[in-house]
Every structure is written in structure tokens, then in C-alpha cells.
């Protein structure tokens, strides 16, 4: 564990402060690459224009033509939160713009697998569809798109994943990561891409005289769903994504949100008037994702589509129950998988450069979360596999992987596939998260091959867990109202939430929680007493230690006190 303070360009911090930004925020923003106050402008007018997205004009024309002829549009979604919100945005947005026949279909994680397959294309055609629209998938669905085209469907692919060597022969592809696309924000989530398609479609309908600037439908209410899906998919929060998220948060805080989002806040015990990106990533997102992991993502999408408060509350309650079940399954799997991972090396040894574990009793809907937990603890690229539950696929293992900075997981899988043809039956994903399918007999080969790639690509520095922090926290900022100010801002992947670090004196410490697996600490911070908690940590700390911590507020009997959430310690 190494705690490293970020560089804070003094000139940028000074310029932001002179422009009226709070001194602490100026320092934090400068350390994250912000150089001028106008970069912090989150107004809708500062969003990148849709025209920069390759294929978006074609997609808009095709959809406008289909709507003019009252054709049947069917959206094929994905079974995670990004896919669910993208589907809901698509259905709501197309209806807002005048489409009369809009339906959706979401694949089942177990029986269908990921993306637009040939069988999914046939099911869409059986529904009487004329146009098939993918959201958060499709860029790798060469066979599925070919089948849809053979069945006479018009196919519009909207996606954000990295393309493979061959693009599908769709009528239109909108994906900032496709070859030849010059759109500046390569990090948009699938829900963001679909929102942009709707913006382009509205412009096309305006050009056709369907409505004008004064009478056109407002699409900005959809930004609550765009914000939720963007944060939950853990894409990089570049300037454009931060604007999308900020706009969604503003509407939620003002009480302007779909009934399902409001119901999810209530089910999660979170307060919408003070909503944060943390709520999206750790409260609402997991409840929607749970449907795709253990049940049917239709539940999640219906929750986001309904305008009936009672129905929304019922669905949110169901999702909350599924999420509790997911946590129970994950707990047992996590403990078992961690034991398996730790058995790969001796206590006095370093873990192997990459970790792959499989157990026939693992649940395939939870392998990604468990991989993330192992990756967090051991700081190694990690894959967790479960046996497929799909009929006729019992001999296949489905794996989900999570990576560390400096190791591009999808590229690593690509190299494994080239070196060992036939081992990977299917794979795809991003730099930090990916999935793959292997034959059960090939698991050992995969494990060794991935470890070999990691051995070649990773050095000692990359394999050492680093916590980047914003350095010391001045005592005058250790106030509840300052914490509220920080929480109000947009933080997330690629725009890390504020984390501070300095040497503190430990006054007392004890284990708390039902399982006694959290360390409660009383410490002295620059001469002032502060309470702290380190979740999931049980080892005692020395009397003086360098801590990395985030800020939170603990409310007790009406009193609000600052609390440190410990992220790590350098001893």
C-alpha cells in the first residue's frame, strides 16, 4: 500500500480561486485537470453537439422515416443498470417524440447471454417489429445483426463498448468508439448514446416541420435516468459526462424525477433532495442491477418506465428484496472465492500477477461483484467463473473480470485468444471490466494464459496498490457544512471523490458490527478529536499512522459531526 498525494498545479488552483471557486474546491478541481472556471459550467448549452457522433444523422433519418410510416420499433436492451436506463430513455424518448409503437426486449443473462444474438433477432421479428434498436450492446453482434437483416428488419445499433475486428452490417451505428468517430467524449455510457440519438431525432423531426423550437417536446426530464446509468456503469466522468450527471442530479434534488426513481430512493433509505453520485453508484444502481443478476431485468425497466407511484413503489420494493438476496449470495461466494484466491500463494508471498477462480456452486449473476471484491483486496486483475445455467451449455464457464490501473482487461483477453485459439468461446468488455466464456476443460489453460499476460505487462510499481489523495485537510475545512458542499459536486470514475491523507494520532480503536469486521477509531487530527471508521478492516493500527480518508457526516440525536471514512493506511 502506497499513499501518494496528487500534484496540484498552483497556477490553475489560483486561477480558479480568483474566479470565485471555493479555495478547497479550487485545489481539488485543479488536481483533476480543470484549468478554468468555464470548464465547471454544467449548463445544457455546454453539452457536446450530437452532430459529432458518426452515424447519428443516419440513425435519426431512419427513425424519423419509421415513425412517419407508423412502423413498430423494438429496443433490445442489456441486463445491467446502463442497459436498463438506456432502454427506459429510449422508450420514453421515442414516445415523447411521437412514436406510436415502441416495445422492448431484454435478454436473459443465463439463457440468452449478452447482446443481440441471432435468436434474440428472431424473437424481435416474431413480435412484428420493423425496426430493431440496440442500446448498450450491438457493436459486437455481427451474427445477430446479420440475422435481423435477413429477416427484413432495419437495424440501428447504439452502443459504447469497444468494437471487435468486424463491425456488424447495421443500417446505422452510433458509438463514439467506432472507427472514424471524432466525437470528443469517448466515455459516454450506453444511456448517454441513446439520449444523444433522441436529440438528433428531435432535430430531424424539427427539420421536417413536425414541430418547431417552441413546440418540440422537452427531453431534459430524461436526464435523471441518463445520470443514473452513467454513474452506475462506472464510465469515466469526463467534462461532458459530468454535465449530464449534474443535470440529472439537479432535477432529482428539485423533486423532478420518474416515479420509479423516487421509489428507489425511498426503498434504499436515501434522501432525493440531497442526492449524490454515491446514491446512484451504491444505492439505486445495485437495486436495478440485482434484477438482471438474479431475476429478470424487465422488473428494473418497468420500474423506470411506470408513471404510477403505487406501481413504482411495488416494483422498487421487489428490487430491494432481490438486492438483499444478492447480498446474501455474494457474501458466501465472496468468502469462498477469497479463500480460493488466497490459497494460490503463501502468506509471506505476493499474490500471482492475475487471479482466476471457479467453483461449480458459484452463481453466474454475481461473479462480477465477487471479482471486484477480490481485486480490491489483493490488487490483482481477477476473473471469477461460474458454470453456465443455460440449457445445453452446462459444460461452459461464464467469467467476469475486474482489473487494476495499467492492465487493459479486454486487450489481455484478445491476446489470450490469439495465443490459445479456441480457449475463449466468447469475450468482450472494457479496460477495467470484461466478460468471457470458456469450456470447462480449458479453465486451467485460461488461468495460466491470463497470468502469463499479466506477468509480461505488469511491473512491481503497477502491482503495488496506490491510493491517490488530495494531501492534508486544513482543520478549518473539517466542518459538516463543508462536507455537504463536497458531496454536492459530481465525483466518480476518472474524477475521483476527494480523499485526504496525513499522519494522525490514534487515541483508541475497537471492532464493531455484527461480525466485528469494521474498525471504529478515535483519533487526533491536527489537535482536534475526530471519529473514523474503516469498513471491512480488522487489523489494529499503530499509535501514529499515515491515513487516507474521505469525509462524511455522522448524524446522532440531531447533532451532525464530521467522520473520516478510512480508505487505507501506510504503516
C-alpha positions as CSV (number, residue, x, y, z in Angstrom):
1,X,0.0,0.0,0.0
2,X,1.4,3.4,-1.0
3,X,-0.4,6.7,-0.3
4,X,0.5,9.3,-2.9
5,X,-0.6,12.9,-3.0
6,X,-1.8,14.3,-6.3
7,X,0.0,17.1,-8.0
8,X,-1.9,20.4,-7.6
9,X,-0.9,22.9,-10.3
10,X,-0.7,26.1,-8.3
11,X,-1.4,28.4,-11.2
12,X,-4.6,26.5,-12.1
13,X,-5.7,26.4,-8.4
14,X,-5.0,30.2,-8.1
15,X,-6.9,31.0,-11.3
16,X,-10.0,29.0,-10.2
17,X,-9.9,30.7,-6.8
18,X,-9.6,34.1,-8.3
19,X,-12.7,33.2,-10.5
20,X,-14.7,32.7,-7.3
21,X,-14.4,29.0,-6.8
22,X,-14.1,28.0,-3.1
23,X,-10.4,27.6,-2.2
24,X,-10.7,23.9,-1.3
25,X,-12.8,23.1,-4.4
26,X,-10.3,25.1,-6.5
27,X,-7.5,22.9,-5.2
28,X,-9.5,19.7,-5.8
29,X,-10.5,20.7,-9.3
30,X,-7.0,21.8,-10.3
31,X,-5.7,18.4,-9.2
32,X,-8.2,16.7,-11.5
33,X,-7.2,18.7,-14.6
34,X,-9.6,21.6,-14.5
35,X,-7.9,24.8,-15.6
36,X,-10.6,27.4,-15.9
37,X,-14.0,28.1,-14.3
38,X,-15.9,27.7,-17.6
39,X,-14.9,24.0,-17.6
40,X,-17.2,23.7,-14.5
41,X,-20.2,25.2,-16.3
42,X,-22.7,22.3,-16.3
43,X,-25.4,24.0,-18.3
44,X,-27.1,22.1,-21.1
45,X,-25.7,24.6,-23.6
46,X,-22.2,23.3,-22.9
47,X,-23.0,19.7,-23.9
48,X,-21.1,18.5,-27.0
49,X,-23.4,18.7,-30.1
50,X,-24.8,15.4,-31.4
51,X,-23.5,16.1,-34.9
52,X,-20.1,15.0,-33.8
53,X,-21.3,11.4,-33.4
54,X,-20.6,9.3,-36.5
55,X,-23.8,7.7,-37.9
56,X,-26.2,9.7,-35.8
57,X,-27.7,11.6,-38.7
58,X,-28.4,8.4,-40.5
59,X,-30.0,6.9,-37.3
60,X,-32.2,10.0,-36.9
61,X,-33.4,9.8,-40.5
62,X,-34.2,6.1,-40.3
63,X,-36.1,6.5,-37.0
64,X,-38.0,9.6,-38.4
65,X,-39.0,7.7,-41.5
66,X,-40.1,4.7,-39.4
67,X,-42.2,7.0,-37.2
68,X,-43.8,8.7,-40.2
69,X,-44.9,5.3,-41.5
70,X,-46.1,4.2,-38.0
71,X,-43.7,1.3,-38.0
72,X,-43.1,-0.9,-35.0
73,X,-39.9,-0.1,-33.1
74,X,-38.4,-2.7,-30.7
75,X,-35.4,-1.9,-28.4
76,X,-33.0,-4.7,-27.4
77,X,-31.5,-3.8,-24.1
78,X,-28.8,-5.1,-21.8
79,X,-29.4,-6.6,-18.3
80,X,-27.4,-4.1,-16.3
81,X,-28.3,-0.6,-15.0
82,X,-26.8,1.2,-18.0
83,X,-28.8,-1.1,-20.3
84,X,-32.0,-0.7,-18.2
85,X,-31.8,3.1,-18.1
86,X,-30.8,3.3,-21.8
87,X,-33.9,1.2,-22.6
88,X,-36.2,3.4,-20.4
89,X,-34.7,6.6,-22.0
90,X,-35.3,5.1,-25.5
91,X,-38.9,4.0,-24.8
92,X,-39.8,7.3,-23.0
93,X,-38.0,9.5,-25.5
94,X,-39.4,7.9,-28.7
95,X,-42.9,8.1,-27.3
96,X,-42.4,11.7,-26.3
97,X,-41.3,12.4,-29.9
98,X,-44.4,10.8,-31.3
99,X,-43.6,7.2,-31.9
100,X,-46.9,5.2,-31.6
101,X,-45.5,1.7,-31.5
102,X,-42.5,1.2,-29.2
103,X,-41.7,-2.0,-27.4
104,X,-38.5,-3.5,-25.8
105,X,-36.9,-6.9,-25.1
106,X,-34.2,-7.6,-22.7
107,X,-32.1,-10.8,-23.0
108,X,-31.9,-13.2,-20.0
109,X,-28.4,-13.3,-18.5
110,X,-28.5,-17.1,-18.2
111,X,-30.4,-18.4,-21.2
112,X,-29.6,-15.7,-23.8
113,X,-26.2,-14.3,-22.8
114,X,-25.1,-10.8,-23.7
115,X,-26.1,-8.7,-26.6
116,X,-28.1,-9.1,-29.8
117,X,-27.8,-12.8,-30.7
118,X,-29.4,-14.5,-33.7
119,X,-32.1,-16.0,-31.5
120,X,-32.9,-12.6,-30.0
121,X,-33.2,-11.1,-33.5
122,X,-35.8,-13.9,-34.4
123,X,-37.8,-13.1,-31.2
124,X,-37.8,-9.4,-32.2
125,X,-39.1,-10.3,-35.6
126,X,-41.8,-12.6,-34.1
127,X,-43.1,-9.5,-32.2
128,X,-43.9,-7.9,-35.6
129,X,-41.1,-5.4,-35.4
130,X,-40.0,-3.3,-38.4
131,X,-37.0,-1.6,-36.7
132,X,-34.6,-3.1,-34.1
133,X,-32.7,-0.6,-32.0
134,X,-29.9,-1.9,-29.7
135,X,-29.0,0.1,-26.5
136,X,-25.7,-0.6,-24.6
137,X,-24.9,-3.5,-26.9
138,X,-24.7,-4.5,-30.6
139,X,-21.3,-3.3,-31.7
140,X,-20.0,-6.9,-31.5
141,X,-23.3,-8.5,-32.6
142,X,-22.2,-9.4,-36.1
143,X,-24.3,-12.6,-36.3
144,X,-27.3,-11.1,-34.6
145,X,-27.4,-8.1,-36.9
146,X,-27.0,-10.3,-39.9
147,X,-30.0,-12.4,-38.8
148,X,-32.1,-9.4,-38.2
149,X,-31.3,-8.0,-41.6
150,X,-32.1,-11.4,-43.2
151,X,-35.5,-11.2,-41.5
152,X,-36.1,-7.8,-43.1
153,X,-35.6,-5.6,-40.1
154,X,-34.0,-2.2,-40.2
155,X,-31.2,-2.2,-37.5
156,X,-29.9,0.8,-35.6
157,X,-27.1,0.0,-33.2
158,X,-26.4,2.3,-30.3
159,X,-23.6,1.3,-28.1
160,X,-20.4,2.5,-26.3
161,X,-18.4,-0.7,-26.0
162,X,-15.2,-1.2,-27.9
163,X,-15.7,-2.8,-31.3
164,X,-14.1,-6.0,-32.5
165,X,-12.3,-6.6,-35.7
166,X,-15.5,-6.7,-37.7
167,X,-18.4,-4.2,-37.4
168,X,-22.0,-5.5,-37.8
169,X,-23.8,-4.7,-41.0
170,X,-26.4,-2.5,-39.4
171,X,-28.2,0.3,-41.2
172,X,-26.8,2.8,-38.7
173,X,-24.2,2.5,-35.9
174,X,-23.9,5.2,-33.3
175,X,-20.9,4.5,-31.0
176,X,-18.3,7.1,-30.0
177,X,-15.7,4.3,-30.0
178,X,-16.3,3.0,-33.6
179,X,-13.6,3.6,-36.1
180,X,-13.7,7.1,-37.7
181,X,-15.9,8.7,-35.0
182,X,-14.4,12.0,-33.9
183,X,-16.8,12.7,-31.0
184,X,-14.7,14.1,-28.2
185,X,-16.3,12.1,-25.3
186,X,-15.3,8.5,-25.9
187,X,-16.5,7.6,-22.3
188,X,-20.3,8.1,-22.8
189,X,-22.3,5.3,-21.3
190,X,-24.9,3.4,-23.4
191,X,-27.7,5.6,-21.9
192,X,-25.8,8.7,-22.9
193,X,-25.5,7.5,-26.5
194,X,-29.3,6.8,-26.6
195,X,-30.0,10.2,-25.2
196,X,-27.9,11.8,-28.0
197,X,-29.8,9.8,-30.6
198,X,-33.0,11.2,-29.3
199,X,-31.5,14.8,-29.5
200,X,-30.6,14.1,-33.2
201,X,-34.0,12.6,-33.9
202,X,-35.8,15.6,-32.4
203,X,-33.6,17.9,-34.6
204,X,-34.6,15.8,-37.7
205,X,-38.3,16.0,-36.8
206,X,-37.9,19.7,-36.4
207,X,-36.3,20.0,-39.8
208,X,-39.3,18.1,-41.3
209,X,-41.7,20.6,-39.7
210,X,-43.2,18.1,-37.3
211,X,-42.7,20.8,-34.6
212,X,-40.6,23.9,-34.0
213,X,-38.3,25.1,-31.3
214,X,-41.3,26.3,-29.3
215,X,-43.5,23.3,-29.6
216,X,-40.9,20.5,-29.6
217,X,-41.1,18.0,-26.6
218,X,-38.6,18.5,-23.8
219,X,-36.1,15.7,-23.5
220,X,-34.3,17.1,-20.4
221,X,-36.6,15.2,-17.9
222,X,-34.8,12.0,-19.2
223,X,-31.5,13.3,-17.8
224,X,-32.3,11.8,-14.4
225,X,-32.1,8.4,-16.0
226,X,-29.0,9.4,-18.0
227,X,-27.3,10.4,-14.8
228,X,-28.1,7.2,-13.0
229,X,-27.0,4.9,-15.8
230,X,-23.8,6.9,-16.4
231,X,-22.6,6.7,-12.8
232,X,-23.8,3.1,-12.3
233,X,-21.8,2.0,-15.3
234,X,-18.6,3.4,-13.8
235,X,-17.6,5.2,-17.1
236,X,-15.1,8.0,-16.9
237,X,-16.7,11.2,-15.8
238,X,-15.1,13.5,-18.4
239,X,-16.5,17.0,-18.8
240,X,-19.4,16.0,-20.9
241,X,-20.4,13.1,-18.7
242,X,-20.1,15.4,-15.6
243,X,-22.6,17.8,-17.2
244,X,-25.1,15.0,-18.0
245,X,-24.8,13.8,-14.4
246,X,-25.0,17.3,-12.9
247,X,-28.2,18.0,-14.9
248,X,-29.8,14.8,-13.7
249,X,-28.8,15.4,-10.1
250,X,-30.3,18.9,-10.2
251,X,-33.6,17.6,-11.3
252,X,-33.7,14.9,-8.7
253,X,-32.8,17.3,-5.9
254,X,-35.7,19.5,-7.1
255,X,-38.1,16.6,-7.0
256,X,-38.4,16.2,-10.8
257,X,-37.9,12.5,-11.5
258,X,-39.8,9.5,-12.7
259,X,-41.9,7.7,-10.1
260,X,-39.6,4.7,-10.2
261,X,-36.5,6.8,-9.4
262,X,-38.3,8.4,-6.4
263,X,-39.5,4.9,-5.3
264,X,-35.9,3.6,-5.5
265,X,-34.6,6.4,-3.3
266,X,-37.3,5.6,-0.7
267,X,-36.6,1.8,-0.9
268,X,-32.9,2.5,-0.4
269,X,-33.5,4.8,2.5
270,X,-31.7,7.7,0.7
271,X,-32.9,11.3,0.5
272,X,-33.6,12.7,-3.0
273,X,-33.3,16.4,-2.0
274,X,-29.6,15.8,-1.2
275,X,-28.9,13.2,-3.8
276,X,-25.3,12.5,-4.7
277,X,-23.4,10.4,-7.2
278,X,-22.8,8.0,-4.4
279,X,-26.6,7.3,-4.3
280,X,-26.5,6.3,-7.9
281,X,-23.5,4.0,-7.6
282,X,-24.1,2.4,-4.3
283,X,-27.9,2.6,-3.6
284,X,-30.0,2.8,-6.8
285,X,-27.7,1.2,-9.3
286,X,-27.2,-2.1,-7.3
287,X,-31.0,-2.5,-6.8
288,X,-31.6,-2.2,-10.6
289,X,-28.6,-4.5,-11.4
290,X,-29.9,-7.1,-8.9
291,X,-32.9,-7.8,-11.2
292,X,-30.5,-8.6,-14.1
293,X,-28.3,-10.7,-11.9
294,X,-30.9,-12.9,-10.1
295,X,-34.2,-12.4,-11.8
296,X,-35.5,-10.5,-14.9
297,X,-34.3,-7.1,-15.8
298,X,-37.8,-6.4,-17.1
299,X,-38.6,-5.6,-13.4
300,X,-35.9,-2.8,-13.4
301,X,-37.0,-1.4,-16.7
302,X,-40.7,-1.4,-15.8
303,X,-39.8,0.4,-12.5
304,X,-38.1,3.1,-14.6
305,X,-41.0,3.3,-17.1
306,X,-44.0,3.5,-14.9
307,X,-45.6,6.8,-14.0
308,X,-47.9,5.2,-11.4
309,X,-46.4,5.9,-7.9
310,X,-48.1,2.8,-6.4
311,X,-46.8,0.5,-9.1
312,X,-43.3,2.1,-8.8
313,X,-43.3,1.6,-5.0
314,X,-44.3,-2.1,-5.5
315,X,-41.5,-2.7,-8.1
316,X,-38.9,-0.8,-6.1
317,X,-39.8,-3.0,-3.1
318,X,-39.4,-6.1,-5.2
319,X,-36.0,-4.9,-6.5
320,X,-34.9,-4.1,-2.9
321,X,-35.8,-7.6,-1.9
322,X,-33.8,-9.1,-4.8
323,X,-30.9,-6.9,-3.9
324,X,-30.9,-8.3,-0.3
325,X,-30.9,-11.8,-1.7
326,X,-28.0,-10.8,-4.0
327,X,-26.0,-9.5,-1.0
328,X,-26.5,-12.8,0.9
329,X,-25.4,-14.9,-2.1
330,X,-22.5,-12.5,-2.7
331,X,-21.4,-12.8,0.9
332,X,-21.0,-16.6,0.8
333,X,-19.4,-16.5,-2.6
334,X,-17.0,-13.8,-1.7
335,X,-15.7,-15.7,1.3
336,X,-15.3,-18.9,-0.7
337,X,-13.7,-17.1,-3.6
338,X,-11.3,-15.2,-1.4
339,X,-10.2,-18.4,0.3
340,X,-9.5,-19.9,-3.1
341,X,-7.6,-16.8,-4.3
342,X,-5.5,-16.7,-1.1
343,X,-4.7,-20.4,-1.5
344,X,-2.8,-19.6,-4.7
345,X,0.1,-18.1,-2.7
346,X,1.8,-18.5,0.7
347,X,1.2,-15.9,3.4
348,X,4.6,-14.4,3.1
349,X,4.4,-14.3,-0.7
350,X,3.0,-11.8,-3.2
351,X,-0.2,-12.9,-5.0
352,X,0.2,-14.1,-8.6
353,X,0.0,-11.3,-11.2
354,X,-3.5,-12.3,-12.2
355,X,-6.1,-14.4,-10.4
356,X,-8.8,-16.7,-11.8
357,X,-11.1,-18.8,-9.6
358,X,-14.0,-21.1,-10.3
359,X,-16.4,-23.1,-8.2
360,X,-19.3,-25.2,-9.5
361,X,-21.6,-23.7,-6.8
362,X,-21.0,-20.1,-7.8
363,X,-23.9,-18.1,-9.1
364,X,-23.2,-16.6,-12.5
365,X,-25.2,-13.4,-11.8
366,X,-22.8,-12.4,-9.0
367,X,-19.4,-13.3,-10.3
368,X,-18.6,-9.7,-11.4
369,X,-19.2,-8.3,-8.0
370,X,-17.1,-11.0,-6.3
371,X,-14.3,-10.4,-8.8
372,X,-14.4,-6.8,-7.9
373,X,-14.1,-7.6,-4.2
374,X,-11.0,-9.8,-4.7
375,X,-9.4,-7.2,-7.0
376,X,-9.9,-4.6,-4.3
377,X,-8.3,-6.7,-1.6
378,X,-5.4,-8.2,-3.5
379,X,-4.9,-5.5,-6.1
380,X,-4.7,-8.0,-9.0
381,X,-6.6,-8.4,-12.2
382,X,-9.3,-11.0,-11.2
383,X,-11.7,-13.3,-13.0
384,X,-14.4,-15.3,-11.2
385,X,-16.2,-18.1,-13.1
386,X,-19.4,-19.9,-12.6
387,X,-20.9,-22.9,-14.5
388,X,-23.4,-21.8,-17.1
389,X,-27.0,-22.5,-16.3
390,X,-28.2,-22.2,-19.9
391,X,-29.7,-25.4,-21.4
392,X,-27.2,-27.3,-23.4
393,X,-24.3,-25.0,-22.2
394,X,-23.6,-26.9,-18.9
395,X,-20.0,-27.5,-19.9
396,X,-19.3,-23.8,-20.4
397,X,-18.0,-21.5,-17.7
398,X,-19.0,-17.8,-17.7
399,X,-16.4,-15.5,-16.2
400,X,-16.5,-11.8,-15.2
401,X,-13.3,-9.9,-14.7
402,X,-12.2,-6.7,-13.0
403,X,-8.9,-5.0,-13.5
404,X,-6.4,-2.6,-11.9
405,X,-5.0,0.6,-13.5
406,X,-2.4,-0.3,-16.1
407,X,-3.9,-3.6,-17.2
408,X,-6.4,-3.4,-20.1
409,X,-8.6,-6.4,-19.5
410,X,-10.2,-6.7,-22.9
411,X,-6.9,-6.3,-24.7
412,X,-5.5,-9.0,-22.4
413,X,-8.3,-11.4,-23.3
414,X,-7.7,-10.6,-27.0
415,X,-4.0,-11.7,-26.6
416,X,-5.1,-14.8,-24.7
417,X,-7.5,-15.6,-27.6
418,X,-4.7,-15.1,-30.2
419,X,-2.2,-17.3,-28.3
420,X,-4.6,-20.0,-27.4
421,X,-7.2,-20.3,-30.2
422,X,-10.4,-22.0,-29.1
423,X,-9.9,-21.4,-25.4
424,X,-12.2,-18.3,-25.3
425,X,-15.6,-19.1,-26.8
426,X,-16.7,-15.5,-26.4
427,X,-15.3,-12.3,-24.8
428,X,-15.7,-8.6,-24.7
429,X,-15.7,-5.5,-22.4
430,X,-13.6,-2.6,-21.4
431,X,-10.2,-1.8,-19.9
432,X,-11.4,-2.3,-16.3
433,X,-14.2,-4.8,-16.7
434,X,-14.7,-7.6,-19.1
435,X,-16.5,-10.9,-19.5
436,X,-15.7,-14.2,-21.2
437,X,-16.9,-17.8,-21.8
438,X,-14.6,-20.8,-21.7
439,X,-15.1,-24.5,-21.9
440,X,-14.8,-26.2,-18.5
441,X,-11.8,-28.2,-19.7
442,X,-10.0,-25.0,-20.7
443,X,-10.1,-23.3,-17.4
444,X,-6.6,-24.2,-16.4
445,X,-5.2,-23.1,-19.7
446,X,-7.1,-19.7,-19.4
447,X,-5.8,-19.2,-15.9
448,X,-2.2,-19.8,-16.9
449,X,-2.5,-17.7,-20.1
450,X,-4.0,-14.7,-18.3
451,X,-1.3,-14.9,-15.6
452,X,1.3,-15.0,-18.3
453,X,0.0,-11.8,-20.0
454,X,-0.2,-10.1,-16.6
455,X,3.4,-11.2,-15.9
456,X,4.6,-9.6,-19.1
457,X,2.5,-6.4,-18.8
458,X,2.7,-5.5,-15.1
459,X,5.7,-4.4,-13.1
460,X,6.2,-4.1,-9.4
461,X,5.0,-0.4,-9.3
462,X,1.8,-1.3,-11.0
463,X,1.2,-4.3,-8.8
464,X,1.6,-2.1,-5.7
465,X,-1.7,-0.7,-4.6
466,X,-1.7,3.1,-4.7
467,X,-4.2,5.5,-3.2
468,X,-4.1,8.9,-4.8
469,X,-5.1,11.6,-2.3
470,X,-5.5,15.4,-2.2
471,X,-3.0,15.7,0.6
472,X,-3.7,17.2,4.1
473,X,-7.0,18.6,5.1
474,X,-6.8,22.0,6.7
475,X,-8.6,21.9,10.1
476,X,-10.9,24.9,9.1
477,X,-12.5,22.6,6.4
478,X,-13.3,19.8,8.8
479,X,-16.9,21.0,9.2
480,X,-20.2,19.4,8.4
481,X,-21.3,22.2,6.0
482,X,-18.0,21.8,4.1
483,X,-18.7,18.0,3.7
484,X,-22.2,18.9,2.3
485,X,-20.5,21.2,-0.2
486,X,-18.2,18.5,-1.3
487,X,-21.0,15.9,-1.6
488,X,-23.0,18.3,-3.7
489,X,-20.4,18.1,-6.5
490,X,-20.1,15.5,-9.2
491,X,-17.5,12.9,-8.5
492,X,-16.9,9.4,-9.9
493,X,-14.7,7.3,-12.2
494,X,-11.9,9.4,-13.6
495,X,-12.9,12.4,-11.5
496,X,-12.2,10.8,-8.1
497,X,-14.1,11.9,-5.0
498,X,-11.9,13.9,-2.6
499,X,-9.6,11.8,-0.5
500,X,-7.2,13.3,2.0
501,X,-4.1,12.0,3.7
502,X,-2.0,12.9,6.7
503,X,-0.3,11.4,9.7
504,X,-2.7,11.2,12.7
505,X,-2.5,10.0,16.3
506,X,-4.7,7.0,17.1
507,X,-6.4,7.5,20.5
508,X,-8.4,4.3,20.6
509,X,-9.8,1.7,18.3
510,X,-12.2,-1.2,18.5
511,X,-14.0,-3.7,16.3
512,X,-17.7,-3.0,15.6
513,X,-20.5,-4.5,13.6
514,X,-22.4,-7.8,13.9
515,X,-19.4,-9.7,12.6
516,X,-16.9,-7.5,14.3
517,X,-15.4,-6.7,10.9
518,X,-15.2,-2.9,11.0
519,X,-12.6,-0.8,12.8
520,X,-14.0,2.1,14.8
521,X,-11.3,4.7,15.5
522,X,-11.0,7.8,17.7
523,X,-8.0,9.9,16.5
524,X,-6.5,13.4,16.8
525,X,-6.4,15.3,13.5
526,X,-4.2,18.4,13.8
527,X,-5.0,18.7,17.5
528,X,-8.8,18.1,17.1
529,X,-10.6,14.8,18.1
530,X,-12.3,13.1,15.2
531,X,-14.2,9.8,14.9
532,X,-13.3,7.5,12.0
533,X,-14.4,4.1,10.7
534,X,-12.6,1.7,8.4
535,X,-15.2,-0.7,6.9
536,X,-14.1,-4.3,6.3
537,X,-10.8,-3.8,8.2
538,X,-9.9,-5.7,11.4
539,X,-6.2,-5.2,12.0
540,X,-5.2,-2.7,14.7
541,X,-3.3,0.4,13.8
542,X,-0.1,1.8,15.4
543,X,-0.2,4.9,17.6
544,X,0.8,7.2,14.7
545,X,-0.1,6.3,11.1
546,X,-0.5,7.9,7.7
547,X,-4.2,7.6,6.8
548,X,-6.0,8.1,3.6
549,X,-9.6,9.1,4.3
550,X,-12.8,10.6,2.8
551,X,-15.2,12.9,4.6
552,X,-18.7,12.0,5.8
553,X,-21.2,13.4,8.3
554,X,-22.5,11.2,11.2
555,X,-25.9,12.3,12.5
556,X,-26.8,11.4,16.1
557,X,-29.7,12.9,18.1
558,X,-29.8,15.9,15.8
559,X,-26.1,16.6,16.0
560,X,-24.0,16.5,12.8
561,X,-20.3,15.7,13.3
562,X,-17.6,15.1,10.7
563,X,-16.5,11.5,10.4
564,X,-13.5,10.1,8.5
565,X,-14.1,7.1,6.2
566,X,-10.7,5.4,6.1
567,X,-9.6,4.2,2.6
568,X,-6.1,2.9,3.6
569,X,-3.1,3.2,5.8
570,X,0.6,3.4,5.1
571,X,2.4,1.9,8.0
